[in-house]
């Protein structure tokens, strides 16, 4: 019976330590999220920390009561008194302590389940944020590609415009030369 109680206490202590570790991890993850999600998660984490502290103090109180009870039991077994003389009141308190211990254990399990759900939610949010980041990076790369294509098109149009201007000047020069040549030919033909 005493060994079972000690085992239960150590299981609960391990559960409390696990819960505290999970809360610390969730706190770190929540602090790295966006402010609107972060505020909600940090508020929940404060509740979990408060519940965990209450459970720790209850566990400590029960553990000290249990150690006192264990010391009394050791004294009784060593011959100070007979084990059968433990009063019904003490048995009732022991049963009540065991019941409280079981309730605390259930609350710890429930808190742990809630923390795991919150952690899964945080992981899901981080994955969504990662996907959105990838989409934004892809859109940025596409935008740079379009920008490069626009720059190339602008250069091509500028070159075409220069060629057109040069061709106009060449054609105008040829027309002027031809008109002068025709005028000279006519002048020499008519002056004879």
Backbone as a chain_set.jsonl record, in Angstrom:
{"seq": "XXXXXXXXXXXXXXXXXXXXXXXXXXXXXXXXXXXXXXXXXXXXXXXXXXXXXXXXXXXXXXXXXXXXXXXXXXXXXXXXXXXXXXXXXXXXXXXXXXXXXXXXXXXXXXXXXXXXXXXXXXXXXXXXXXXXXXXXXXXXXXXXXXXXXXXXXXXXXXXXXXXXXXXXXXXXXXXXXXXXXXXXXXXXXXXX", "coords": {"N": [[0.838, -1.203, 0.0], [1.879, 1.266, 0.886], [4.025, 1.425, -0.811], [2.717, 1.633, -3.247], [1.565, 4.153, -2.981], [3.848, 5.762, -2.883], [4.823, 5.259, -5.423], [2.746, 6.34, -6.963], [2.965, 9.033, -6.179], [5.495, 9.612, -7.253], [4.951, 9.23, -9.977], [3.097, 11.273, -10.392], [4.716, 13.461, -9.812], [6.566, 13.256, -11.918], [4.812, 13.659, -14.036], [4.046, 16.311, -13.487], [6.518, 17.586, -13.868], [6.921, 17.037, -16.603], [4.738, 18.445, -17.646], [5.425, 21.041, -16.928], [7.734, 21.387, -18.476], [6.633, 21.158, -21.059], [4.976, 23.407, -21.043], [6.901, 25.419, -20.934], [8.155, 25.028, -23.437], [5.991, 25.543, -25.142], [5.567, 28.183, -24.499], [7.874, 29.392, -25.509], [7.516, 28.854, -28.263], [5.106, 30.197, -28.728], [5.85, 32.833, -28.326], [7.25, 33.375, -30.621], [5.438, 33.757, -32.59], [3.003, 35.582, -34.66], [1.744, 38.775, -33.486], [-1.115, 38.887, -33.02], [-1.955, 36.189, -32.773], [-0.18, 35.368, -30.886], [-0.883, 36.758, -28.502], [-3.286, 35.54, -27.69], [-2.478, 32.871, -27.297], [-0.522, 33.195, -25.304], [-2.082, 34.12, -23.185], [-3.613, 31.82, -22.651], [-1.522, 30.155, -21.913], [-0.719, 31.383, -19.52], [-2.882, 30.742, -17.912], [-2.556, 27.955, -17.87], [-0.094, 27.779, -16.566], [-0.791, 28.808, -14.075], [-2.669, 26.874, -13.242], [-0.94, 24.679, -13.173], [0.864, 25.48, -11.175], [-0.867, 25.526, -8.987], [-1.481, 22.801, -8.88], [1.057, 21.797, -8.303], [1.548, 22.872, -5.75], [-0.498, 21.621, -4.349], [0.295, 18.96, -4.675], [2.739, 19.054, -3.307], [1.835, 19.633, -0.755], [0.298, 17.343, -0.232], [2.305, 15.432, -0.468], [3.994, 16.076, 1.646], [2.245, 15.614, 3.746], [1.876, 12.947, 3.313], [4.47, 12.0, 3.745], [4.722, 12.565, 6.426], [2.771, 10.842, 7.358], [3.918, 8.449, 6.561], [6.18, 8.41, 8.175], [4.96, 8.193, 10.654], [3.777, 5.692, 10.305], [6.074, 4.102, 10.111], [7.066, 4.396, 12.702], [5.015, 3.172, 14.086], [5.252, 0.572, 13.109], [7.703, -0.135, 14.153], [7.315, -0.847, 16.705], [6.309, 1.007, 18.498], [3.617, 1.336, 18.525], [0.711, -0.583, 17.835], [-0.163, -1.64, 14.517], [-2.81, -1.88, 14.012], [-4.059, -0.035, 15.523], [-4.488, 2.355, 14.316], [-6.473, 5.09, 13.829], [-9.901, 5.421, 12.716], [-10.36, 7.914, 11.747], [-7.856, 8.732, 10.787], [-7.558, 6.9, 8.744], [-9.667, 7.72, 7.147], [-8.744, 10.283, 6.435], [-6.488, 9.52, 5.004], [-7.659, 8.136, 2.876], [-9.051, 10.281, 1.753], [-6.892, 11.874, 1.012], [-5.7, 10.216, -0.871], [-7.736, 10.186, -2.743], [-7.758, 12.902, -3.468], [-5.239, 13.007, -4.573], [-5.565, 11.328, -6.786], [-7.456, 12.87, -8.178], [-5.892, 15.116, -8.686], [-4.012, 13.954, -10.325], [-5.647, 13.305, -12.509], [-6.339, 15.905, -13.298], [-3.85, 16.843, -14.061], [-3.337, 15.167, -16.23], [-5.382, 16.02, -17.937], [-4.623, 18.691, -18.281], [-2.199, 18.288, -19.541], [-3.084, 17.076, -21.912], [-4.516, 19.221, -23.009], [-2.406, 21.016, -23.33], [-0.896, 19.648, -25.235], [-2.677, 19.716, -27.385], [-2.714, 22.47, -27.813], [-0.066, 22.831, -28.497], [0.01, 21.379, -30.894], [-1.704, 23.0, -32.37], [-0.127, 25.317, -32.468], [2.05, 24.347, -33.967], [0.741, 23.784, -36.354], [-0.038, 26.372, -37.088], [2.491, 27.504, -37.462], [3.334, 25.995, -39.661], [1.484, 26.836, -41.59], [2.226, 29.525, -41.749], [4.803, 29.211, -42.734], [4.238, 28.147, -45.277], [2.872, 30.326, -46.391], [4.946, 32.153, -46.424], [6.65, 30.937, -48.288], [5.018, 31.165, -50.557], [4.934, 33.951, -50.826], [7.656, 34.471, -51.313], [7.938, 33.128, -53.749], [6.172, 34.641, -55.332], [7.542, 37.054, -55.238], [9.908, 36.369, -56.606], [8.799, 35.843, -59.13], [7.851, 38.389, -59.743], [10.278, 39.779, -59.934], [11.274, 38.504, -62.198], [9.409, 39.327, -64.133], [9.916, 42.045, -64.052], [12.543, 42.104, -65.037], [12.031, 41.214, -67.655], [10.492, 43.341, -68.588], [12.41, 45.369, -68.551], [14.197, 44.424, -70.526], [12.477, 44.503, -72.754], [12.053, 47.247, -72.905], [14.628, 48.154, -73.588], [14.866, 46.974, -76.134], [12.796, 48.29, -77.524], [13.765, 50.914, -77.387], [16.117, 50.679, -78.918], [14.94, 50.034, -81.397], [13.543, 52.38, -81.892], [15.662, 54.183, -82.203], [16.872, 53.116, -84.518], [14.796, 53.545, -86.339], [14.711, 56.341, -86.386], [17.28, 56.873, -87.408], [17.046, 55.595, -89.888], [15.072, 57.239, -91.025], [16.485, 59.615, -91.273], [18.443, 58.805, -93.084], [16.884, 58.132, -95.347], [15.692, 60.608, -95.808], [17.984, 62.069, -96.434], [18.797, 60.754, -98.78], [16.595, 61.372, -100.407], [16.857, 64.154, -100.56], [19.342, 64.33, -101.869], [18.658, 63.091, -104.284], [16.68, 64.866, -105.206], [18.21, 67.191, -105.553], [19.978, 66.209, -107.471], [18.193, 65.744, -109.608], [17.296, 68.315, -109.993], [19.677, 69.546, -110.86], [20.176, 68.101, -113.178], [17.94, 68.837, -114.696], [18.392, 71.55, -114.843], [20.772, 71.702, -116.329], [19.883, 70.515, -118.669], [17.873, 72.227, -119.536], [19.214, 74.575, -119.816], [20.756, 74.289, -122.088]], "CA": [[0.0, 0.0, 0.0], [2.772, 2.43, 0.995], [4.817, 1.448, -2.049], [1.836, 2.143, -4.304], [1.445, 5.606, -2.789], [5.111, 6.379, -3.31], [4.869, 5.165, -6.887], [1.783, 7.332, -7.465], [3.554, 10.362, -5.982], [6.583, 9.815, -8.217], [4.31, 9.392, -11.288], [2.52, 12.621, -10.448], [5.852, 14.395, -9.887], [7.071, 13.185, -13.293], [3.798, 14.323, -14.87], [4.163, 17.756, -13.262], [7.745, 18.041, -14.531], [6.64, 17.022, -18.046], [3.812, 19.543, -17.942], [6.19, 22.301, -16.843], [8.604, 21.428, -19.658], [5.777, 21.448, -22.217], [4.537, 24.807, -20.96], [8.05, 26.248, -21.326], [8.312, 24.915, -24.894], [4.869, 26.251, -25.783], [5.793, 29.615, -24.277], [8.874, 29.82, -26.492], [6.918, 28.841, -29.596], [4.067, 31.237, -28.814], [6.497, 34.148, -28.407], [7.796, 33.577, -31.961], [4.338, 33.893, -33.55], [2.522, 36.939, -34.904], [1.174, 39.347, -32.256], [-2.529, 38.581, -32.76], [-2.034, 34.796, -32.326], [0.672, 35.295, -29.707], [-1.597, 37.245, -27.317], [-4.264, 34.519, -27.277], [-1.775, 31.706, -26.782], [0.137, 33.538, -24.036], [-3.124, 34.168, -22.15], [-3.905, 30.433, -22.28], [-0.363, 29.622, -21.205], [-0.748, 31.892, -18.141], [-3.858, 29.912, -17.197], [-1.956, 26.643, -17.651], [0.936, 27.928, -15.534], [-1.481, 28.963, -12.792], [-3.181, 25.545, -12.882], [0.193, 23.823, -12.836], [1.376, 25.889, -9.854], [-1.832, 25.032, -7.996], [-1.302, 21.355, -8.757], [2.335, 21.55, -7.622], [1.407, 23.14, -4.316], [-1.346, 20.548, -3.811], [1.141, 17.771, -4.634], [3.712, 19.243, -2.233], [1.107, 19.512, 0.512], [-0.047, 15.934, -0.046], [3.539, 14.672, -0.291], [4.48, 16.271, 3.023], [1.311, 14.9, 4.615], [2.141, 11.53, 3.12], [5.736, 11.658, 4.404], [4.411, 12.53, 7.861], [2.033, 9.61, 7.589], [4.871, 7.348, 6.413], [7.011, 8.406, 9.384], [4.122, 7.628, 11.731], [3.631, 4.261, 10.059], [7.343, 3.468, 10.47], [7.122, 4.332, 14.164], [4.065, 2.159, 14.537], [5.785, -0.747, 12.787], [8.885, -0.429, 14.974], [6.943, -1.303, 18.03], [5.75, 2.061, 19.341], [2.186, 1.056, 18.66], [0.232, -1.636, 16.962], [-0.657, -1.101, 13.244], [-4.273, -1.921, 14.008], [-4.618, 1.034, 16.344], [-4.662, 3.581, 13.522], [-7.888, 5.444, 13.983], [-10.735, 5.532, 11.517], [-10.179, 9.281, 11.259], [-6.642, 8.751, 9.981], [-7.854, 6.164, 7.507], [-10.504, 8.598, 6.317], [-7.883, 11.314, 5.86], [-5.65, 8.862, 4.011], [-8.516, 7.908, 1.708], [-9.307, 11.578, 1.159], [-5.641, 12.285, 0.361], [-5.557, 9.398, -2.078], [-8.726, 10.671, -3.701], [-7.243, 14.18, -3.983], [-4.102, 12.683, -5.417], [-6.129, 10.841, -8.05], [-8.049, 14.018, -8.876], [-4.771, 15.924, -9.178], [-3.455, 13.217, -11.455], [-6.564, 13.493, -13.632], [-6.208, 17.293, -13.769], [-2.573, 16.945, -14.771], [-3.518, 14.521, -17.534], [-6.218, 16.917, -18.747], [-3.787, 19.848, -18.634], [-1.225, 17.832, -20.536], [-3.807, 16.898, -23.181], [-4.785, 20.561, -23.531], [-1.139, 21.587, -23.789], [-0.537, 18.991, -26.495], [-3.543, 20.28, -28.425], [-2.235, 23.824, -28.088], [1.2, 22.692, -29.216], [-0.337, 20.996, -32.264], [-2.229, 24.202, -33.018], [1.023, 26.178, -32.746], [2.8, 23.752, -35.082], [-0.077, 23.994, -37.552], [0.067, 27.788, -37.45], [3.84, 27.709, -38.001], [3.381, 25.418, -41.007], [0.749, 27.752, -42.46], [3.07, 30.708, -41.948], [5.912, 28.817, -43.615], [3.698, 28.054, -46.632], [2.612, 31.68, -46.867], [6.251, 32.762, -46.714], [7.106, 30.381, -49.561], [4.206, 31.774, -51.611], [5.394, 35.329, -51.001], [8.967, 34.429, -51.967], [7.715, 32.756, -55.143], [5.588, 35.812, -55.997], [8.617, 38.041, -55.357], [10.768, 35.92, -57.705], [8.056, 36.061, -60.379], [7.834, 39.83, -59.968], [11.599, 40.163, -60.435], [11.36, 38.009, -63.57], [8.606, 40.227, -64.976], [10.65, 43.317, -64.086], [13.654, 41.912, -65.976], [11.472, 41.168, -69.014], [10.092, 44.703, -68.958], [13.647, 46.108, -68.841], [14.676, 43.973, -71.841], [11.56, 45.036, -73.767], [12.304, 48.685, -73.011], [15.867, 48.309, -74.354], [14.584, 46.629, -77.532], [12.008, 49.38, -78.101], [14.656, 52.069, -77.539], [16.957, 50.402, -80.096], [14.094, 50.129, -82.597], [13.259, 53.796, -82.1], [16.897, 54.789, -82.746], [17.019, 52.672, -85.908], [13.783, 54.233, -87.159], [15.167, 57.724, -86.566], [18.439, 56.847, -88.314], [16.537, 55.278, -91.23], [14.386, 58.433, -91.542], [17.522, 60.57, -91.705], [19.078, 58.277, -94.305], [15.924, 58.279, -96.455], [15.577, 62.048, -96.094], [19.227, 62.489, -97.118], [18.742, 60.206, -100.151], [15.598, 62.158, -101.151], [17.441, 65.471, -100.824], [20.37, 64.148, -102.902], [17.968, 62.829, -105.555], [16.03, 66.106, -105.663], [19.286, 68.076, -106.039], [20.468, 65.642, -108.731], [17.165, 65.983, -110.626], [17.306, 69.761, -110.272], [20.871, 69.833, -111.648], [19.971, 67.533, -114.517], [16.968, 69.697, -115.388], [19.027, 72.837, -115.09], [21.678, 71.565, -117.454], [19.108, 70.178, -119.885], [17.129, 73.416, -119.97], [20.125, 75.67, -120.159], [21.338, 74.046, -123.403]], "C": [[0.873, 1.253, 0.0], [3.599, 2.574, -0.288], [3.997, 1.995, -3.207], [1.698, 3.659, -4.21], [2.709, 6.309, -3.258], [5.226, 6.376, -4.832], [3.935, 6.197, -7.521], [2.362, 8.739, -7.354], [4.657, 10.625, -6.999], [6.018, 9.967, -9.634], [3.748, 10.804, -11.444], [3.621, 13.661, -10.556], [6.417, 14.431, -11.298], [6.103, 13.886, -14.249], [3.864, 15.839, -14.728], [5.398, 18.319, -13.952], [7.559, 18.084, -16.049], [5.755, 18.188, -18.436], [4.549, 20.877, -17.916], [7.099, 22.463, -18.062], [7.801, 21.778, -20.908], [5.32, 22.902, -22.217], [5.682, 25.725, -21.377], [8.253, 26.224, -22.841], [7.22, 25.697, -25.623], [5.033, 27.756, -25.643], [6.792, 30.145, -25.306], [8.288, 29.882, -27.894], [5.903, 29.964, -29.756], [4.702, 32.61, -28.971], [7.069, 34.422, -29.794], [6.703, 33.762, -33.015], [3.956, 35.364, -33.739], [1.775, 37.451, -33.678], [-0.279, 38.959, -31.991], [-2.715, 37.145, -32.261], [-1.29, 34.656, -30.999], [-0.084, 35.689, -28.441], [-2.563, 36.182, -26.788], [-3.547, 33.329, -26.637], [-1.085, 32.001, -25.446], [-0.87, 33.634, -22.897], [-3.471, 32.745, -21.691], [-2.749, 29.834, -21.478], [-0.305, 30.123, -19.758], [-1.735, 31.084, -17.302], [-3.247, 28.543, -16.862], [-0.894, 26.714, -16.56], [0.302, 28.044, -14.159], [-2.023, 27.618, -12.311], [-2.044, 24.629, -12.43], [0.76, 24.181, -11.469], [0.443, 25.429, -8.738], [-1.653, 23.528, -7.77], [0.01, 21.025, -8.042], [2.212, 21.771, -6.122], [0.549, 22.063, -3.649], [-0.526, 19.262, -3.667], [2.134, 17.866, -3.48], [3.047, 19.047, -0.868], [0.788, 18.044, 0.799], [1.204, 15.091, 0.207], [4.064, 14.838, 1.127], [3.553, 15.566, 4.01], [1.577, 13.399, 4.535], [3.447, 11.125, 3.807], [5.552, 11.634, 5.92], [3.704, 11.233, 8.22], [2.98, 8.412, 7.516], [5.758, 7.254, 7.644], [6.232, 7.81, 10.551], [3.998, 6.117, 11.57], [4.91, 3.513, 10.433], [7.472, 3.324, 11.987], [6.193, 3.244, 14.702], [4.607, 0.764, 14.285], [6.967, -1.108, 13.67], [8.528, -0.766, 16.42], [6.362, -0.24, 18.931], [4.257, 1.825, 19.553], [1.812, -0.006, 17.655], [-0.379, -1.02, 15.708], [-2.184, -1.051, 13.22], [-4.894, -0.774, 14.798], [-4.764, 2.36, 15.588], [-6.147, 3.889, 13.508], [-8.603, 5.519, 12.641], [-10.6, 6.915, 10.9], [-8.944, 9.377, 10.36], [-6.846, 8.0, 8.671], [-8.695, 7.013, 6.556], [-9.672, 9.689, 5.647], [-6.977, 10.733, 4.776], [-6.437, 8.601, 2.729], [-8.788, 9.22, 0.976], [-8.066, 12.085, 0.414], [-5.421, 11.512, -0.927], [-6.521, 9.862, -3.161], [-8.265, 11.997, -4.325], [-6.082, 13.954, -4.936], [-4.569, 12.183, -6.782], [-6.741, 11.973, -8.856], [-6.955, 14.904, -9.458], [-4.147, 15.271, -10.402], [-4.331, 13.386, -12.695], [-6.453, 14.906, -14.196], [-4.914, 17.486, -14.536], [-2.694, 16.318, -16.158], [-4.336, 15.412, -18.466], [-5.418, 18.139, -19.199], [-2.776, 19.46, -19.699], [-1.887, 17.656, -21.907], [-4.072, 18.258, -23.823], [-3.51, 21.205, -24.052], [-0.704, 20.964, -25.106], [-1.384, 19.509, -27.648], [-3.076, 21.673, -28.815], [-0.921, 23.776, -28.852], [0.944, 22.303, -30.67], [-0.878, 22.185, -33.035], [-1.08, 25.144, -33.382], [1.836, 25.66, -33.92], [2.049, 23.965, -36.386], [0.021, 25.439, -38.027], [1.439, 28.081, -38.051], [3.965, 27.146, -39.415], [2.639, 26.312, -41.998], [1.576, 28.993, -42.763], [4.237, 30.397, -42.882], [5.435, 28.724, -45.064], [3.421, 29.435, -47.21], [3.911, 32.387, -47.213], [6.775, 32.261, -48.054], [6.335, 30.99, -50.728], [4.66, 33.196, -51.893], [6.753, 35.372, -51.689], [8.834, 34.076, -53.443], [7.143, 33.934, -55.935], [6.652, 36.889, -56.204], [9.554, 37.671, -56.507], [10.094, 36.152, -59.051], [8.044, 37.539, -60.738], [9.18, 40.312, -60.497], [11.786, 39.703, -61.883], [10.601, 38.912, -64.527], [9.322, 41.561, -65.134], [11.824, 43.23, -65.062], [13.162, 41.897, -67.415], [11.048, 42.557, -69.49], [11.328, 45.53, -69.307], [14.193, 45.724, -70.214], [13.806, 44.542, -72.955], [11.8, 46.523, -73.985], [13.564, 48.948, -73.831], [15.635, 48.036, -75.834], [13.813, 47.754, -78.21], [12.864, 50.631, -78.312], [15.557, 51.882, -78.756], [16.166, 50.535, -81.387], [13.8, 51.589, -82.926], [14.477, 54.508, -82.689], [17.096, 54.408, -84.209], [16.036, 53.376, -86.82], [14.211, 55.674, -87.42], [16.333, 57.782, -87.552], [17.993, 56.556, -89.745], [15.813, 56.473, -91.844], [15.402, 59.45, -92.052], [18.184, 60.102, -92.991], [18.158, 58.474, -95.498], [15.769, 59.749, -96.818], [16.8, 62.545, -96.847], [19.221, 62.007, -98.564], [17.764, 61.015, -100.99], [16.175, 63.532, -101.515], [18.48, 65.371, -101.936], [19.707, 63.922, -104.25], [17.307, 64.102, -106.102], [17.081, 67.068, -106.215], [19.812, 67.56, -107.369], [19.485, 65.902, -109.863], [17.166, 67.466, -110.999], [18.522, 70.123, -111.115], [20.72, 69.309, -113.067], [19.017, 68.413, -115.311], [17.606, 71.051, -115.734], [19.988, 72.752, -116.287], [20.955, 71.248, -118.735], [18.423, 71.436, -120.407], [18.069, 74.576, -120.352], [20.797, 75.427, -121.49], [20.464, 74.54, -124.442]], "O": [[0.646, 2.181, -0.776], [3.837, 3.678, -0.778], [4.512, 2.73, -4.049], [1.713, 4.36, -5.222], [2.646, 7.328, -3.945], [5.663, 7.351, -5.443], [4.295, 6.849, -8.501], [2.275, 9.537, -8.288], [4.753, 11.723, -7.547], [6.549, 10.752, -10.419], [3.902, 11.441, -12.486], [3.49, 14.633, -11.3], [6.714, 15.504, -11.823], [6.521, 14.611, -15.151], [3.753, 16.568, -15.714], [5.345, 19.394, -14.55], [7.978, 19.036, -16.706], [5.998, 18.845, -19.448], [4.33, 21.735, -18.771], [7.214, 23.559, -18.612], [8.234, 22.596, -21.72], [5.281, 23.549, -23.264], [5.464, 26.702, -22.093], [8.492, 27.263, -23.457], [7.486, 26.414, -26.588], [4.687, 28.515, -26.548], [6.588, 31.205, -25.897], [8.526, 30.839, -28.632], [5.846, 30.609, -30.803], [4.16, 33.465, -29.671], [7.349, 35.575, -30.124], [7.004, 33.907, -34.2], [4.494, 36.258, -33.086], [1.23, 36.658, -32.91], [-0.642, 38.724, -30.839], [-3.562, 36.91, -31.399], [-1.716, 33.922, -30.107], [0.056, 35.029, -27.412], [-2.644, 35.955, -25.581], [-3.949, 32.84, -25.58], [-1.066, 31.149, -24.557], [-0.555, 33.271, -21.763], [-3.607, 32.492, -20.494], [-2.956, 29.111, -20.504], [0.108, 29.383, -18.865], [-1.473, 30.777, -16.139], [-3.388, 28.037, -15.749], [-0.8, 25.815, -15.724], [0.786, 27.457, -13.191], [-1.868, 27.254, -11.145], [-2.166, 23.904, -11.443], [1.1, 23.294, -10.687], [0.894, 24.996, -7.678], [-1.67, 23.046, -6.637], [0.066, 20.075, -7.26], [2.702, 20.974, -5.321], [0.829, 21.643, -2.526], [-0.637, 18.56, -2.662], [2.352, 16.893, -2.759], [3.59, 18.407, 0.033], [0.978, 17.56, 1.915], [1.172, 14.149, 0.999], [4.523, 13.877, 1.744], [4.014, 14.989, 4.995], [1.515, 12.681, 5.533], [3.534, 10.042, 4.385], [6.137, 10.803, 6.615], [3.993, 10.609, 9.24], [2.865, 7.474, 8.305], [6.061, 6.156, 8.112], [6.768, 7.025, 11.334], [4.096, 5.36, 12.536], [4.851, 2.424, 11.003], [7.918, 2.295, 12.496], [6.53, 2.508, 15.63], [4.456, -0.128, 15.12], [7.207, -2.291, 13.911], [9.418, -0.945, 17.252], [5.951, -0.556, 20.047], [3.716, 2.086, 20.628], [2.563, -0.274, 16.717], [-1.045, 0.012, 15.798], [-2.771, -0.261, 12.482], [-6.106, -0.564, 14.751], [-5.129, 3.375, 16.183], [-6.969, 3.025, 13.205], [-7.985, 5.66, 11.586], [-10.709, 7.076, 9.685], [-8.977, 10.017, 9.309], [-6.363, 8.421, 7.62], [-8.476, 7.03, 5.345], [-9.852, 9.991, 4.467], [-6.728, 11.375, 3.755], [-5.932, 8.821, 1.628], [-8.763, 9.275, -0.253], [-8.173, 12.652, -0.673], [-5.011, 12.073, -1.942], [-6.171, 9.924, -4.34], [-8.364, 12.196, -5.536], [-5.96, 14.619, -5.964], [-4.023, 12.577, -7.813], [-6.57, 12.038, -10.073], [-7.072, 15.387, -10.584], [-3.8, 15.937, -11.377], [-3.823, 13.587, -13.798], [-6.469, 15.098, -15.412], [-4.876, 18.201, -15.537], [-2.208, 16.876, -17.142], [-4.016, 15.54, -19.648], [-5.52, 18.57, -20.348], [-2.529, 20.212, -20.642], [-1.323, 18.039, -22.931], [-3.879, 18.433, -25.026], [-3.523, 21.863, -25.092], [-0.203, 21.657, -25.991], [-0.881, 19.719, -28.752], [-3.043, 22.02, -29.995], [-0.689, 24.585, -29.751], [1.585, 22.833, -31.577], [-0.56, 22.368, -34.209], [-1.059, 25.705, -34.477], [2.265, 26.436, -34.773], [2.653, 24.288, -37.409], [0.148, 25.699, -39.224], [1.545, 28.816, -39.033], [4.621, 27.743, -40.269], [3.108, 26.523, -43.117], [1.619, 29.455, -43.903], [4.611, 31.221, -43.717], [6.134, 29.164, -45.977], [3.7, 29.689, -48.381], [3.972, 33.137, -48.188], [7.281, 33.04, -48.862], [6.918, 31.297, -51.767], [4.761, 33.606, -53.049], [6.982, 36.217, -52.554], [9.523, 34.645, -54.289], [7.567, 34.2, -57.059], [6.661, 37.562, -57.235], [9.951, 38.533, -57.291], [10.733, 36.602, -60.001], [8.208, 37.901, -61.903], [9.233, 41.151, -61.397], [12.379, 40.413, -62.695], [11.092, 39.228, -65.61], [9.335, 42.14, -66.22], [12.073, 44.164, -65.823], [13.786, 42.487, -68.296], [11.225, 42.902, -70.659], [11.298, 46.31, -70.259], [14.606, 46.592, -70.983], [14.316, 45.006, -73.975], [11.755, 47.005, -75.117], [13.583, 49.848, -74.67], [16.135, 48.764, -76.692], [14.131, 48.136, -79.336], [12.7, 51.33, -79.311], [15.744, 52.813, -79.539], [16.666, 51.087, -82.366], [13.806, 51.987, -84.091], [14.334, 55.345, -83.58], [17.44, 55.249, -85.039], [16.38, 53.763, -87.937], [14.088, 56.171, -88.539], [16.366, 58.644, -88.43], [18.479, 57.171, -90.694], [15.92, 56.706, -93.048], [15.221, 60.061, -93.105], [18.454, 60.905, -93.884], [18.599, 58.935, -96.551], [15.719, 60.1, -97.997], [16.685, 63.341, -97.779], [19.592, 62.752, -99.472], [18.047, 61.319, -102.148], [16.003, 64.009, -102.637], [18.512, 66.208, -102.838], [20.135, 64.491, -105.254], [17.366, 64.379, -107.3], [16.854, 67.697, -107.248], [20.066, 68.339, -108.289], [19.9, 66.246, -110.97], [17.051, 67.823, -112.172], [18.399, 70.948, -112.02], [21.085, 69.978, -114.034], [19.269, 68.7, -116.481], [17.365, 71.606, -116.806], [20.001, 73.634, -117.146], [21.387, 71.682, -119.803], [18.405, 71.672, -121.615], [17.701, 75.447, -121.141], [21.402, 76.37, -122.0], [20.785, 74.425, -125.625]]}, "num_chains": 1, "name": "protein.A"}
